[in-house]
Amino acid sequence: MYYSSGNYEAFARPKKPAGVDGKSAYIIGSGLAALSAACFLVRDGQMEGKRVHILEKDPVPGGACDGYRYENLGYVMRGGREMDNHFECMWDLFRSIPSIETEGVSVLDEYYWLNKEDPNFSLCRATVNRGEDAHTDGKFSISDAGALEIMRLFFTPDEDLQDVTIEDVFTSEVLDSNFWLYWRSMFAFENWHSALEMKLYIKRFIHHIGGLPDFKALRFTRYNQYESMILPMVAYLQAHDVSFHYGVRVDDVLFECRDGRKQAVCLKFEKDGSKDEIRLSENDLLFITNGGCVENSSLGSQDSPAVFNSRIKSGGGWDLWRKIAVQDPSFGHPDKFCGDPELSNWMSATVETLDQRIIPYIKNIAKRDPFTGHVVTGGIVTVKDSSWLLSWTINRQPQFRAQPKDHCLVWLYGLFSDKDGDYVKKPMRLCTGKEICMEWLYHIGVPEELIEEYASSSANTIPCMMPFITAFFMPRAFGDRPDVVPKGAVNFAFLGQFAETKRDTIFTTEYSVRTGMEAVYTLLDIDRGVPEVWGSTYDIRCLLDATVKLRDGKKITDMKLGLLESIALKEVLKKTKGTDVEKILKEYNVI
């Protein structure tokens, strides 16, 4: 497997890999990474679909990319997906996945047209004082000292950031700024999370720094991620005779590891209460989704809280990874990620409005009508003075094809599930759906005498507790995540957010698709390049633009420098006068 850039290889079709007709594939899990691997096996590996088997313990596919209406409960979206125009592997795949709505076009086509016609941007990024605009006004409000802390992190070698936390590298100069408010609420970083992941994110999305304050950098699907992304992939795979096996709980995978050679030899599983196994040869390719950010998720209801269940259970992604990891050091260290769920949990909730009484308060903040079918909040609105650090968003309505046209779906989440609310004086994790809705209604300005009535009769709210939702942000060291294809592996690969690949960032749809692509291309030796991670971190234009915008447009000559630094800067600028260097510095407002 190798990386490529440009459109030469992007438009090429690879030759059929040697020996593929004699191979079979078993994929553990059916999340985005697993489905992507299956699609790449069929499209680029040219493997017969009937030889591809997807083993899923749940009754439906999709993993973390969910979106369902549960009978007698209501609509649930555990999370949402923010996407970017430089998700190279993802768009490489979705150009080949037919739309399930519009005949003759791809998922990429409809996504591209939608976001061109209805571009995303926010009109209110944060609120205070019960629904008032916090007037962050597109500013990062970061001091020169804070900007230098970010710059130092950007240039710190990865080797020096192993097991280092964000609060080890940032002081209040960063942590009290709008920059950190935008960043932590958009990406769900906590102060105690990995400084290495923070650095990787800055480098990965350096071209979007200027778009953080108002989300103009983001793009969204038309419906929830399950209907817009997962269902078209499933339809594509079913059309190619790929086999989906639901209710299959994989309990263990056995490996033979000797003399640097590693082979998966047996897959042990349980279905309908009966235990069985599949013996694996070199020609039986195994793709393993290890870990799981939505493992142990639980739903509450309008009248009951979601249970915080942190116990690792047999047959889940964490239990399976633990059993695999003890067989070879290259298989990673799962407990670095799942060992302390108090540091990796947060809660979300889906609010369904049932009448028009809450809508005026939404309009007041979003400054848009949620029933136009267009962008509404344009990303999350963060309640700056919320003790839960509550954020909420309304994407294009309807979010479900079958959703009532006069109902609006709101997704919200709180980073601090253990803190007492500001109106409901109890921790978010102990709150019913109604109580979480009450806290949200308080913060969007509903009069206190109406809050309980509206939460009871004008909305139905389903809470979701996710103990491991940011497990992949936990401080880590090299080797804690296994490589997508470990050195010496002959017939297996790891997929998803807890597999290691170069330069990309976890908690993105691109990361899932990329691991699926790299796994398939490596094991089948497909002679076509995997698109490299977009190289904006090496583009001087992006670096200059981000540097100026991070400082809210201030030029380098506005920095408070010492006497020696000022003299040195003047000498440097004197040497650039009349050159292309001076021209680019002026073009990007550095001088």
Secondary structure, 3 states (H helix, E strand, C coil): CCEECCCCCCCCCCCCCCCHHHCEEEEECCEHHHHHHHHHHHHCCCCCHHHEEEEECCCCCECCCCCEEECCCEEECCCCCCECCCCHHHHHHHCCCECCCCCCCEHHHHHHHHHHHCCCCCCCCEEECCCEECCCCCCCCCCHHHHHHHHHHHHCCHHHHCCCEHHHHCCHHHHCCHHHHHHHHHHCCCCCCEHHHHHHHHHHCHHHHHHCCCCCCCECCCCCHHHHHHHHHHHHHHHCCCEEEECEEEEEEEEEEECCEEEEEEEEEEECCEEEEEECCCCEEEEEECCCCCCCCEECECCEECCCCCCCCCCCHHHHHHHHHCCCHHHCCCHHHHCCHHHCCEEEEEEEECCCCCHHHHHHHHCCCCCCCCCCCCCCEEECCCCCCEEEECCCCCCCCCCCCCCCEEEEEECCCCCECCCCCCEHHHCEHHHHHHHHHHHCCCCHHHHHHHHHHCEEEEEEEECCCCHHHCCCCCCCCCECCCCCECCEEEECCCCECCCCCCCCHHHHHHHHHHHHHHHCCCCCCEECCCCHHHCHHHHHHHHHHHCCCCCHHHCCCCHHHHHHHHHHHHHHCCCHHHHHHHHCCCC
